[in-house]
């Protein structure tokens, strides 16, 4: 019985960490859906957002003030990126755009280091990183409160985004742009404004992800590499699907933890670094477009 | 006025198929090679040779490999540092476990090992393309470095984790001084670059470019897609593997998995993007640019801001300038430095006339 309980614990922890990956990957998906650009700088944006939030709080701003300021900052960053980096490169090859976003990663990392310094900071959201008491008492599972909070926040975020996409006018415009740029332009949707909006939203999503990650493991430079972990999530879920990202995040998180715990000891551990990627490759061989992605039809 | 082909006639098929059809180009290339072989070892300081010229040549070789895969064959790959690691460790192990193994033979064998690994990780390219393939090659990068670290056999079960590479001895001559290492690396790079140029000009290169531009159409035309893609992976990994072996033996002097990080893979990709995708010259120019840029930036920064600035601030500014420069380059000249050189040559042909 203890074995199964342990398994459940590992599973649930994995699922919850998967939710975190999904949050980061959500920013990728939003931008890719709307503008076809793979924003490699999303990880750096997560790091920068978390760092700015903590920085503002350290400068004296209380929680309820620092939050909107950082939201505004990230929105501004997103709009600026779209205007100065993406717009001059519109219609270029996807590798060129990818390289531009990698260059952007360096810029944002350097900016974060320049403005806020290099020390690791703690992010205090007011939630203790301790197991939920009643859950532990009733079922014997030890699951951290922060992880549960993160899952709830992620759920609310995804639900909000889904509502915005399906019920509002802006959401319809976003979906139209994601579907076909030229057609959206031809019916009068202001493409540049939509792109700026999408990048701003991605910046805010990065902030949410950054705050949750920072609360869990401190705001440190390693946060940038979380973006690399989000790549398998994107591949398994499909680059253009929001629910796919959530499902894939859960799969990747759970699989990674389970593999590390059960297969890891056989080969000396450290599997976490490459297991999600191998999983992604296996998925790709079976379903090249990801679980929920659009089928890629290539014509000659 | 001087860079004209008037009066130069090509009277045989061999002459028509030269790499440098213009006499001026041939002379310039010979002069460059002569300077590189004869003048540089005598004039350049040890620092220049050890810290600038040797890594430039080595990274040009690796960038050549990356260019073959990403520039000519269109398969986006982020695993070049991993293949370098395979080459480095294979060379070390061949020299270690086979008594009397000649260095050059070990080099070729390590390249072949890297080629085999490259083909294995290139298999997904038969089903997936573009960004997805980049992630598959990322898997290669992480997995290779993890495996080389985890299984002590590769490191001869050395507890310290840092293994010294064996000294290079070819035909009884030791290659220990920076000048000797430089000449060895130069020779290998020149031979392999010539090979790459001829491959790129020939049917192999044309097949790669067809696959890059539209692989479905290429397959319809009759190109064996699997063979072409795997060949590109194999040859590219061969170059990366040889480059990695030289990196460990002729540059660092040690063999360790942690030297071949994902950061290096990205730098190599930057080298070919900035140098010019799909060109041989671009690999050399891009490698030089990426290697020299941090040095240039730090020198500039110290000159402008003086020594009173904190190290973290200088490194932060270097990061920002590096990233910004890459973005600016991509916006202004997406075809890279090689294209700028081409435009310069065309201007030279017209000089002193404007058009």
Interface residues (C-beta under 8 A of the other chain):
Chain A: X38 X85 X88 X89 X92 X93 X94 X95 X96 X98 X99 X100 X102 X103 X104 X105 X106 X107 X108 X109 X110 X111 X113 X114 X117 X118 X228 X231 X232 X235 X239 X267 X268 X270 X271 X273 X274 X277 X278 X280 X281 X284 X285 X288 X298 X299 X300
Chain B: X70 X76 X124 X127 X128 X130 X131 X132 X134 X135 X136 X138 X139 X142 X143 X146 X149 X150 X214 X216 X217 X220 X262 X266 X269 X270 X273 X277 X312 X313 X315 X316 X317 X318 X319 X320 X321 X322 X323 X324 X325 X326 X327 X330 X331 X334
